[in-house]
Amino acid sequence: MRSWFLGNGFDEIIEQKDYDAPHFVATWGVSDEDLVTKANQRFSQLYDAGKPFAALMFSSSNHSPFDIPQGRIQEVKAGERCVENAVKYADYAIGKFFEEAKKLPYYQDTIFVIIADHNIRVYGDDVVPVSMFHIPALILGEGVTPTTYTKLASQPDVLATALDYLGKDLHYPILGNTIFSDTKANLTLMQFNESYALRVDDQVAVIRPNKPAQTFTYTQQHLHPAPHNQALEHDALAFILGLNYLYEKQRYR
């Protein structure tokens, strides 16, 4: 992960060796509680120094073997190392983060995004299990009016929306669009093993190696075969090839 972050524009990484006395160290590293405490400390340092920052906090508790400190939560499954307890502990740590952050000066000038990178387990009988790609996301901060976005959105859209809340005219290499844009398309991209899917509204084009492209209609949380939508299938292939080219050649910079 360190090499990936450094290769994609991050200029500082705070990792396990940078913690003086973490309260709990699990298989994947320091606990989420240690992470949120360290984050608030670092964010406050940057803010006090007058340095605008973009930062990412990478939670690790919600990964097998789901090793979390004891006595923090009322366990969903008592005495077990399981995803249910890990999720509840991650929520507990996020709550601690905001409880402390709201007491600090930097909070009033910061936009926060809480988002998953994927579902805990992606599986299903469909060629692409579309329902398993539905993940939670929250955007929080001073002046952010609570609302629910019910159309299709993806991680790039969430990032673009968060930047929109900064109130600045920014140019950035993000393929997503803010949800406040009149031109935002109702689409999302998915990858499942070697299958790639482009969903626009409830039409889904699927591209797989050495197999013909397929078009489906997504209803009742399943894919149902539909007549070929060649334009959508071509767009799906264009996304796959275009994104790979931009990344391999670093043309996004």
Secondary structure, 3 states (H helix, E strand, C coil): CHHHHHHCCCCCCCCHHHCCCCCCEECCEECHHHHHHHHHHHHHHHHHCCCCCCCCCCCCCCCCCCCCCCCCCCCCCCCCCCHHHHHHHHHHHHHHHHHHHCCCHHHHHCCEEEECCCCCCCCCCCCCCHHHHCCCEEEECCCCCCCCCCCCCCHHHHHHHHHHCCCCCCCCCCCCCCCCCCCCCCEEEEEECCEEEEEECCEEEEECCCCCCEEEEEECCEEEEECCCHHHHHHHHHHHHHHHHHHHCCCCC
